[in-house]
Amino acid sequence: TDEDPLVGQLVEVDIPQIGKAKFLRVLCGTGRRFAIPMPPQTKTALEANAWSFGLDGDVLRKLEVRT
């Protein structure tokens, strides 16, 4: 789990007949929760969240978004 709750939580689950899989648990702006599949080599929630946007974790941490 990242220190920033907006980054999410990386979880690894064991799926019968498939094996281990990683997912990023996130909360969207509407308040719904999602689990996004991640590459097996993903190590942190920040890395996973950045990967979903095609970014590096350091870059994602520095971004500021206002809506």
Backbone torsions as a table, in degrees:
resi	resn	phi	psi	omega
1	THR	NA	131.1	179.5
2	ASP	-79.2	155.7	178.1
3	GLU	-64.2	-26.4	176.9
4	ASP	-93.6	114.2	-176.8
5	PRO	-62.0	-20.3	178.6
6	LEU	-74.5	-16.8	178.3
7	VAL	-75.8	-39.7	177.5
8	GLY	108.6	-166.1	-177.5
9	GLN	-133.2	127.4	176.2
10	LEU	-88.1	125.2	180.0
11	VAL	-125.7	149.2	175.5
12	GLU	-117.4	129.9	-179.5
13	VAL	-125.2	153.8	176.8
14	ASP	-103.6	111.4	-178.0
15	ILE	-98.2	122.4	179.9
16	PRO	-53.7	139.2	178.6
17	GLN	68.5	-1.8	177.4
18	ILE	-118.6	-44.6	-177.6
19	GLY	110.0	-158.4	-177.0
20	LYS	-77.3	141.1	177.8
21	ALA	-142.5	149.3	179.5
22	LYS	-110.9	143.6	179.4
23	PHE	-138.3	147.4	172.9
24	LEU	-101.0	117.6	175.9
25	ARG	-87.1	122.4	-177.4
26	VAL	-133.0	160.0	175.6
27	LEU	-112.0	122.5	-179.1
28	CYS	-85.3	172.3	-177.8
29	GLY	-63.1	-18.3	179.0
30	THR	-89.6	-2.3	-179.7
31	GLY	92.1	-0.6	178.1
32	ARG	-84.2	151.2	178.4
33	ARG	-103.6	141.4	179.5
34	PHE	-133.7	155.2	172.2
35	ALA	-120.8	115.3	-176.5
36	ILE	-103.4	125.2	179.4
37	PRO	-61.5	141.0	-178.9
38	MET	-124.7	156.7	174.8
39	PRO	-60.9	146.5	-176.0
40	PRO	-62.6	-23.2	-178.1
41	GLN	-83.5	-3.4	-179.6
42	THR	-62.6	133.1	-174.2
43	LYS	-109.4	-28.6	-176.9
44	THR	-133.7	162.0	177.1
45	ALA	-64.3	-39.7	179.0
46	LEU	-62.6	-44.6	177.7
47	GLU	-60.6	-41.3	-179.6
48	ALA	-65.9	-45.8	-179.3
49	ASN	-63.9	-44.0	178.7
50	ALA	-62.2	-42.3	179.8
51	TRP	-58.1	-38.0	-178.1
52	SER	-65.3	-19.7	177.0
53	PHE	-105.4	2.2	-178.3
54	GLY	74.4	27.7	-177.2
55	LEU	-119.1	168.6	172.1
56	ASP	-88.5	149.5	-178.3
57	GLY	-57.3	-39.9	179.6
58	ASP	-63.6	-37.9	178.9
59	VAL	-67.5	-44.8	-179.3
60	LEU	-60.7	-41.7	-178.7
61	ARG	-61.1	-32.5	-176.5
62	LYS	-85.2	-14.2	-177.9
63	LEU	-70.6	143.4	173.3
64	GLU	-125.2	126.0	-178.1
65	VAL	-120.9	132.5	176.7
66	ARG	-123.2	135.2	178.7
67	THR	-124.5	NA	NA
